[in-house]
Amino acid sequence: MPDTFIKNNMSVVISLFVAVFTAGGIFAEFTAIKTELTTVHDRLDKKIKVINDLEDRILDMEKQLEYERGFLDAAAKKKKK
């Protein structure tokens, strides 16, 4: 009985196998994309942290530069008097 069903409906059986393998391939692609997206996200987080650290360093340098400039200006004014 099952042999006659398979023989009579071979296209249905083949379609079922194709559907299962296609679903597996799609799942594998989505898994690969998810892994790649996670990797990109982690790398982006690291780059954002580096950028924030560099911005903080630049801000500290600018503050130091303005302090030194003000100190030198005040010293120059003091000498003129």
Contacts in CASP RR format, 6 or more apart in sequence:
PFRMAT RR
TARGET T0000
AUTHOR 0000-0000-0000
METHOD contacts of the structure
MODEL  1
MPDTFIKNNMSVVISLFVAVFTAGGIFAEFTAIKTELTTVHDRLDKKIKV
INDLEDRILDMEKQLEYERGFLDAAAKKKKK
6 13 0 8 1.000
END
